[in-house]
Amino acid sequence: MALFALSIWIIAITSFTLLGSLYAKKSNKPDLLIALYVTFVLVSQILAAKICVFDLGFREFVAPSAILVFSVTYLITDIVNEKFGKNQTHRMIFIGFTTQVAATLFFWLSTKLSPAPSWNLQSAWQNIFSLVPRITFASWIAFLVSENLDAIIFSWFKKKTNGKYLWIRNAFSSIPSLAIDSFIFIFLAFYGIYPIWALIFGQITIKWFIGLINIPFMYFNKWLLNSSKNEQRANS
């Protein structure tokens, strides 16, 4: 995927977070943000089975296609942390993890059910979904470590800066978390199947690129979440 097309896709996918923030602004609840978070996490389990080439102009990188979706989960984590606090964020992560466990069981069951004689796609189905449980198991470990680490670092930076410098806590919570997630996930999911070092390097690079694009969205989401307070102050 070329750089321009990649950037458009990242912006389009990330824009879904704005819907979650608008809902949170109206209801003062993180429900839609949590729903989007769970959706992005679950879809990533399937998309991770496809390895793609991403062209950043100066070099091509290989990484699972899920990277375009999963990387945005860190932005959602930061949005919920910023608005609703660390405890709510850890609750959301637990919900996301629980749905992953359920999804793994259902994927495994689908590969074990006997196909109808007229259905000739069992081999293709098996090739994709037999890999998904391994990907999901790898994701469990990487998910619990990196997502909780992101929440802890974000909260720590927010406390240390007295709520200032949003871009610092957004970037410096995501960068180490994204790197750790890539190391754990790629090694456990693809060792012995694909050249893991090329995948790790490619995934970290693309994730950091997505993280840079997501920084303005973090500010926009914060503005959406806080605009109701500003309106109330203006009307008082």
N, C-alpha and C positions, 0 to 999 in steps of 0.2 A: 504494500500500500504506500503510495507516494505521500510526501510530507503534507501537501495542501489537503488532500482527501483525508489523511489521518487527522489533521487538525480540525476539520469540519466534523468528523465523526466524534471526536473527543468533546467538542463543544455541544453537539447535539445530545450525546449521552449525559453529559454533566448537567444540561439544562433541566433534566428531570428533578434535580435537587431543588430547583426554584419552586416547583409545584408543592414539594414537601414543606418548604418554608412558608409559602403562602397559606397552606392549610394550618401549619403550626401557629402562624400569626392570628388567624381567625379563631381557632379553637383553643389555643394555648396548650395544645397536646402534641406529642411527637409521633402520633399514630402513623401518618402517611410517610414520614421519614423512616420509621421503623419498617413499614411495609416495603418501601423502595429498597432499603438496606437488605432485607431478607430476599427480595426478588433478585437483586444484583448478585448476591452471594450464591444463590441456587443456580441461576443461569450460568454463572462462571464455572460451575462444576462440569457442565456439559461442554461449554465452549473451550475449556482448557484442553480437551482431547485433540483439537486442531492446532497444529503448529503453523504459524504464518511468517511472512517476510514483511518487515516494516522498513521503509526507505526514508531516512531523515535527511536526505540530500547529500550529506558528507559520507554516509556509510549505511549499509543495510544491516538490519539486526533480525534475528529470529527469536520468536517468543510465542507462547500460547495466545490464541485470539482472545481468550478471556481477559487479558490484561486491560483491554479497553473498557470493560465493564467493572472488573474487580477493583481497579485502582480508584474508582470513584467512591467506593465504600469508605475509604479513609477520609474523604471530604465529608461524607454524611456523618461519620463518627465525630469529626471536629465540629460540625454544625450543631449536632445534638449536645455535645459537650459544652459548647459556647452558650447555648440557650438554656439547657435543662440540667447541666452539671454532670459530674463524673459518675455518680451512682446510676442515673438514668442511662448513661452511655454503656456502662457495664451490663445493665439489664438488657439493653438492645443487643449487645454482643452475645449474651447468653441465649436470647431468643433465636438469633441467627444460627448459633451453633446447634441448638435443638432441632431446627428445621433441616440442617445438614445431615444429622443422624437419621432422621426420618426419610429424607430423600435417598440416602445411600441404601437403605433397606428396600425401598421401592425400585430403585435401579437394578439392584441385585435380583429381586424377584422377577423383574421383566425379562431378564436373560435366562431364567430358569423355566419359565412357562413354555410349554410345548407349542410351537407355531402351527397354524393351520396348514394343511397340505397345499393349499392354493397360494399361500403367502411365501414368496421366494426372497424375502429381504432379511432372513434370519442371520445370514453371515455378516451383512453390513451392520445390522443391529448389534450383533455380538462384538464386532470389532470396536465399535464406539462405546457401548455401554458396559462391556466387560472391563474397560479401562477406567470408567468413571468411579467405581468404588475405590480403586487405588488412588486416583486423583483426589477424591473426597477425603480419604483418610489422611493423605498428605496435607490437604487443605485444613483439616481439623487442627492438626498440630500447629501449622504456620498461622492459622487464623487466631487461635487462642493466644499465642505468644505475641504476634505482631499487633493485632487490634487492641488488646489490652495495654500493650506497651505504648501505642499511639495515644490512647486515652490518658494514661498516667503522665506521659511527657507533656501533652497539651495542657493538662490541668496544672502541672508544675510550672510551666512557662507562664501561664495566665496569672498564677499567684505571684510569681517572682516579678512580673512586669506590671502588677496592679491592673490587669485587664487591658494594658496598652500593647501596641505592636502586634496586632493580630497576625500579620504575615509571618512574623518570627515563629510564633507557636504553631501556626499552620504548617510552615515549611519544615521546621526542625523537629516536629513530632512525626511528620510523615516520612521524611528522608530516611532516618535509621529504621523505622518500622517497615517501610517498603523493601529495604535491602535485606533485612532479616527474614521477612516473609518469602522473598525470592530464593534465598539460600535454602531455607528449610523445605519449601514447597517443591522446587525443581528437583532437589536431590531425592526426596522421598517419592515423588510422583513419576519421575522419568529416568532414574538411574537404571542403566542396562537397556534402555529403549532408545533414547536419543543422546547425543553429545551434551552432557549437562552443563559444561562450563560456558559453551556458546549460548545456551538458553538462559543461564543465570545472568550473564553479562547483558544479553539482549533485553531480558525482562526488567532488570534494574534500570537500564538506560531509558527504556520506553516509559516505565513507571515515573521516573523523575521528570521526564518530558511532560507527561500528563499532569504531574504535580504542579509544575510551573504554570500550565494553562489553567489549573484549578484555583490558583491564588486569587485572581479577580472574582471568581465565582464565590469564594469564601466571603469576600467583602460584600458582594451583592446580596448573598443570602443573609448576612448579618443585618444589612440595611433593611431587607424585607421584614425580618423578624422584629426589628426595633422600631420600624416606622410607625407602628400603632402608638408606641409610647411618645414619639415625637409629636404625633397628631394630637394626642391628649394634652400634652404640655402646651401646644400652640392654642388649643381651644380653652384652656383653663385661665 
